[in-house]
Amino acid sequence: MAAHVTMERALLPHGRPALTLAAGRRFVAARVPALRSSFGSAVLLGLRFVQARLISVWGLIIAAALCPPFVFAAFAVFSAAANFVSIASLLRLEAVFFQNSDRARLGLAFRLAAAVGLAFLTIAAVVLTGLAVIGWVAPAVAFFFLVSLAARSVLRLLWSEATAEGDFRAIGNSNVVQAVVQPIIMLVLIGIFGPKALTLFMADALGHVLAAIYLLRRRREAVAALVRPALWSRQSLVQAAFRWRDAPHALLPSALLAYGFAIAPLLALPYASNTVLAAQVALSMRLLDVPSQMFGTVSTPLVLNRLRAHAVARRRFWARIMTLGLVVGATILFSAVAGAALVADHWLVGTKWQDLSEVVALLAAFYIGIAVLGPLQEVATLSRQPFWQVAINGVALVALVAAMAWFRALSPELLLTIGAISILRTLMHAVFIWLHLDDPAEAPSDGFAASGAAR
C-alpha cells in the first residue's frame, strides 16, 4: 500500500500494473539525467553570478574611493529610476512566458512583449526629449538614461526567454560580461572626465548595452525562431494582447509598487538633512544590492524554470517548498553580511566612510525582504488572485512612506523600522503563496487572464 501511494505521488498513471524492480530502476534512471542537468545548471549559474558580483564589487570599491559621496547618491538615484521604468517597458508580459511549456505560446508572448517594448521606448524617447528641451533634465543625462533603459529592457526580455528555455549559462555569462566590462569602463571614464555623476551614468549605460549585445548574440538562434517574419501579423498581436490583457492590470502595478518600496529610501536621499548619512545609505544600498541581485538572479530563473517544467498538479507543492527555502536562505545570507560588516568596522575608522558598517548592518533586514520578494512575486503570478500582490505591496509602500513622515529624517531608528516593514511584507507574500496559490490542475491555462475574463 505504501509503495502504491508512493508511485501515485510520482505521477504514475492510475491502475498501472505492479512495477518490477527492473522497471523501477528504469523509472529512476530516466529521471537522473534531468536532475543532474538541473543541479549542474544551478551550480553553474550560481558560480558565474558570484564571480560577476565579486568583480563588480571591486570596481564599486575603487570608484567609491575616487568619487565624492554625493556622486554615489546621484548615481544610486539614476540607476534606481532606470530600473523602475524598465519594469514597465514590457508591461510585465514576460510573466506569461512561464505559464506552461508550449513553445508556440512562448513565441506569441515574446513577439507581443517585443512590440510593446519598442512602443514604450519610443514614447520614453519623446518624453525625455521634451524634458531636455524645457530644461528639466540635462540632454546628456536624458540620452544616457534612454540608452540604459533600452538596454535594461532588452536584457529583461532575453533573460525571461532564456529562463523559460532553461539556458542558465547564457544568463550567468551575460552577468559576467557586464561585471567585467562596466567597472573597467567606469574607471577609464573617471580617468578621462573626472569623478562626476555623468561619468557613472555613462558607464552604467555602456555596461548594460554590452551585456545585452552578448546575450542577443548568444540566444540569436532561439530568438530568430520566435520572431521569423512569417510569424508576425497584426491580427495575432491583437489577439495576444486581448488574451493576456490582464497582465498589465494585475502584475505591472504589483511590480512597480514592489520596486517603489525597494527604492523609496534612495528617492528620499536628496531631501535628507544629514548628507553624510545619506551618502552612507546610498553606498550601503549599492553594496547590499550585490548579494540581493546574486540571490534573486540565481534563485528566480531556477524556481520559474522548475515550476514551468513540473506537472501542473505538483506546482503548488513545490511552490511551498521553494518559498520556505528562499526565506531561510535570504535570512542566513543577510545575517552573515550584517555580521561581516560589523567585524570590518574598524577598518573604516578615520576615513570618509566611517560608520558605514553600522548602516550596512541596519539595512540588512530591509534587504532580506527585498531579495526574497523577487522570486516570490514571480511564483505568485501563477495564482488566479494576482490583485492580492497589488494590495500587499501597496500597503507596505504606504507604511514605509508613513514611517518616513513620522521620523522626518534619516536615522538608525528609521532604518530599523523600514527593515521590519520589509520583512513583514515578505512574510505576507509567503503566507499568500502557502495558502492561496491556486492548484494549477484546477486553474485555467491562462491564469490571471482567465480571472480577468471572469470579471
Summary of the structure (lengths in Angstrom):
residues: 455
radius of gyration: 23.0
end to end distance: 44.5
largest distance: 78.2
contacts: 1512
relative contact order: 0.11
helix: 84%
strand: 0%
